[in-house]
Amino acid sequence: MLSSIFKTSFIILITSILTYFSIGLIEYKEKILSTVKHISRNSSNIVILTGGTNRIKDGLKMINKFEQASTFNNKILVSGTGKGFTKLSLEKKLNFNFDLNLIDCCVELDSISTNTYSNAYETLKWVKKNNIKEFILITSNYHMPRAFLEFRNRMPDLKIVTYPITPKKHNINNWLNSYETFSLIFSEYFKFLIANLRIKIKKIL
């Protein structure tokens, strides 16, 4: 009798967990698609997170949309470049009409960060050093919810606006038709849950 009750309770528990996770996964997919893309042409500071296809190229292309007079007022952080990546390496990546003088005057490379958590930590140091009050956060759309979570936790008083990059390899709308895309969103959602849980536990402690 007790064994039967235990098995039934266990099945209900597992079913509830799977249902909760599945609903959350769908909501996460919708969060990816609904993230606002910043389109202001005003002067602003920019943080580009490396690691995804076209993040740097598309992020720097956005600067070309700004008013020409304001572009040299921007401060740009490219975070997570890895050791050995230089401004010359960055110039070689750019195959579109971009003012290379901006790289010399305005771009700073962060080679220390290895994940989203350290991206936020190194950006905080950059923000304090440059007395920055707001910036545009650029990363892939599937990565943006977790990135924004980490950055908002580190810098709650700053204005952070988002500019998600749409990956060419992954159609988020048709995520169930591609194993690679589904796996990517599943992985990001799981990482998002872990990051969110870590932040909440830290606040309690």
Disulfide bonds with the S-S distance in Angstrom:
Cys105-Cys106 2.28
